[in-house]
Amino acid sequence: MSLRPCLPPRLSLVCSFCLFGLAACAEDEEPETFDPDAVIAEAVDYEANYVRLDLDGVPTAHDSGGMVVARMWANEAGAEVFRTLDPDDPTQMVEMPRGAVFVKENYDLDGNPLDFMQVLAKFEDGYYPDGNDWFSALIQRDGTPLQGRIGKGPEITFCVDCHSSMGKNTDFIIGLPADQLAP
């Protein structure tokens, strides 16, 4: 008794080449690169594009320019990992996924929105190795960068200073206590 192949020999050969070609393409694929302008454009419409992370605003560590309360938002990739952060565990090690985006909107003591927000986005490997490949921007609510504070390196020290010390084990992201997390 002989077993017949499931596919005719020529079709098997064609399928083998197709599968080999797919595997070769996967290895040669260019890594995804992120566009700062696209990130800013999406971040401006944060309420439609992202999920809220905090319940009722949180005091901000840098009380400059009247900023005292922040509301935080993230895309799904960032929010999923953010919710696992435990700010009371200094040994916790976390790396955010490429493409994670966070927006921090700022309010004065009376709850009035201030016309600036911070944006953090985890870009492609090698974008800014000294800053864990984070893109940072200080923007007006319409997306206009403020004081040239957009990009990587020395121009974004307003973010790196705090985040590198307070979030050194959690990929520069500073978590919230569980009772302050939005569902």
C-alpha positions in Angstrom: 0.0 0.0 0.0 1.4 3.4 -1.0 0.6 6.7 0.5 -0.1 9.5 -1.9 1.3 12.9 -1.1 -1.2 15.5 0.0 -0.1 17.9 -2.8 1.0 17.1 -6.3 4.8 17.2 -6.6 4.9 20.5 -8.6 2.5 22.2 -6.2 4.6 21.0 -3.2 7.7 22.5 -4.8 6.0 25.8 -5.5 4.7 26.0 -1.9 8.2 25.2 -0.6 9.6 28.2 -2.6 6.8 30.4 -1.3 7.4 29.5 2.3 11.1 30.0 1.9 10.5 33.4 0.2 8.2 34.4 3.1 10.8 33.4 5.7 13.5 35.3 3.8 11.3 38.4 3.6 10.6 38.3 7.3 14.3 38.3 8.0 15.0 41.2 5.6 12.2 43.4 6.8 13.2 46.9 7.8 12.4 47.7 11.4 9.5 50.0 11.9 10.4 53.6 12.2 8.2 56.2 13.9 7.4 59.6 12.6 7.5 62.4 15.2 4.9 64.5 13.3 2.5 61.6 13.1 2.9 60.9 16.9 2.2 64.6 17.7 -0.8 64.7 15.4 -2.3 61.6 17.1 -1.4 62.9 20.6 -3.2 66.1 20.0 -6.5 64.1 19.8 -5.6 62.1 22.9 -9.1 61.8 24.2 -10.2 60.0 21.0 -7.0 58.0 20.5 -5.9 57.0 23.9 -7.1 55.7 27.3 -7.0 57.6 30.5 -4.5 56.2 33.1 -5.4 58.2 36.2 -8.6 58.5 38.1 -8.7 62.1 39.0 -5.5 63.8 38.1 -2.2 63.5 40.0 0.1 66.0 41.5 3.0 66.7 39.2 6.6 66.6 40.4 7.5 69.7 38.5 5.3 72.5 39.6 6.5 75.1 37.1 4.4 77.7 35.3 1.4 77.1 37.5 1.2 73.4 36.6 0.1 71.4 39.6 -2.2 68.6 38.4 -1.7 66.2 35.5 -4.0 63.8 33.7 -2.3 61.0 31.9 -3.3 59.2 28.7 -1.7 56.4 26.7 -2.3 54.3 23.6 -3.3 50.6 24.3 0.3 49.4 24.0 1.5 51.8 26.7 -1.5 51.5 28.9 -1.3 47.8 29.1 2.2 47.8 30.5 1.7 51.0 32.6 -1.0 49.3 34.6 1.5 46.7 35.7 3.9 49.2 37.2 4.2 49.2 41.0 5.7 52.5 42.2 6.3 51.0 45.6 8.6 48.2 44.2 12.0 49.7 43.4 13.2 46.3 42.1 10.5 46.0 39.4 12.1 45.9 35.9 9.8 46.8 33.0 10.5 47.7 29.3 7.8 49.5 27.4 6.9 48.2 23.9 8.0 50.1 20.8 5.2 52.3 19.7 3.9 53.1 23.3 2.8 56.7 23.5 2.0 58.7 26.6 0.4 62.2 26.9 0.4 64.3 30.1 -2.1 67.2 30.0 -1.7 69.9 32.6 -4.1 71.9 34.8 -3.8 74.7 37.3 -5.1 74.6 40.9 -8.7 75.6 39.7 -8.8 72.7 37.2 -8.3 75.0 34.2 -6.4 73.4 31.3 -3.0 74.9 30.6 -1.9 75.3 27.0 0.9 72.7 27.0 1.2 68.9 27.2 4.1 66.5 27.3 4.3 63.6 24.9 6.6 60.5 25.3 6.8 57.9 22.6 8.9 54.8 22.5 10.6 54.8 19.0 12.6 52.3 17.1 15.7 50.6 18.5 18.7 53.0 18.1 16.6 56.2 17.9 18.2 57.6 21.1 20.0 54.8 23.0 21.0 57.1 25.9 17.3 57.9 26.5 16.0 54.3 26.0 14.8 55.3 22.5 12.2 57.7 23.9 11.0 60.7 21.8 9.8 63.5 23.9 8.0 66.7 23.2 6.5 69.7 25.0 3.7 71.0 22.9 0.7 73.3 22.9 -2.7 71.6 22.8 -2.7 72.3 19.0 0.5 70.3 18.6 2.9 73.3 18.2 6.2 72.5 19.9 7.2 74.9 22.7 10.6 76.4 23.0 12.2 73.8 20.7 11.6 71.2 23.3 11.0 68.2 21.0 13.1 65.3 20.0 15.9 63.6 21.9 19.0 64.4 23.8 19.8 67.8 25.3 16.7 69.4 23.9 14.4 67.2 26.1 16.2 67.3 29.5 12.9 68.6 31.0 11.7 65.0 30.8 14.9 63.0 31.2 15.9 64.6 34.4 13.0 63.2 36.5 12.2 60.1 34.5 15.7 58.8 34.5 15.9 59.0 38.3 12.4 58.1 39.3 11.7 55.5 36.5 15.2 54.1 35.9 14.1 50.4 36.2 10.7 50.9 34.5 12.0 52.3 31.2 11.7 55.9 32.4 8.0 55.6 33.0 6.7 56.5 36.5 3.7 54.4 37.6 0.8 55.3 39.8 -0.5 53.5 43.0 -3.3 51.1 42.2 -5.9 53.3 43.9 -5.1 56.1 41.5 -5.4 54.0 38.3 -8.3 54.4 36.0 -10.1 51.1 35.2 
